[in-house]
Amino acid sequence: MIEACRAYLPSNACRMDDRRVHLFFENALKFMRRREGTYDLIIVDSTDPFGPAEGFFTREFYGSCYNALKEDGIMVNQQGSLFYAEDASAMQRSHKRIVSTFPISRVYQAHIPTYAAGYWLFGFASKKYHPIDDLDPEAWKKLNLYTRYYTPRLHVGAFFLPAFLEEMLEEVER
């Protein structure tokens, strides 16, 4: 698998030999259950919350992620599109489960033309950090990283949601 990545996706695989990179090919649900206080960041890039991936949208899985994070850890995950009734309900269920697990939980948005409806939601959950209140734009600027998309202003803007979405999230947060 790794050799195929190097052969066919060389720009993506350019850091496979970095000592910080560890690849595990196993059941993620079982894997996460065995981790405690290990990670700074968990990125859940799962498929839709239906069928085989349903386990990645459960209270148990989010609890396992919470336990696997260090004290100041952050989890981000896909929340899907809200333009289809089934997806909107799944997003609400997922958000409710994350809110009940993490002290800080927010939803943010991005426009991704290749995704369903071109409008996609993601979750940000943390034990300690608020995605806007704890953002340090000056520290970001000092990194001198050039990106064609991300800016601290865009970061803040991604968390400003349309009224109908805020209402949907508030429904499950009560």
ABEGO torsion letter per residue (X at the ends): XAAAAAAABAAAAAAAABAABBBBBBBAAAAAAABBGABABBBBBBBBABEAAAAAABAAAAAAAAAABBAABBBBBBAEBAABAAAAAAAAAAAAAAAAABABBBBBBBBBAABBGGBBBBBBBBAABBAAAABBAAAAAAAGBBBAABBAAAAAAAABBBAAAAAAAAAAAX
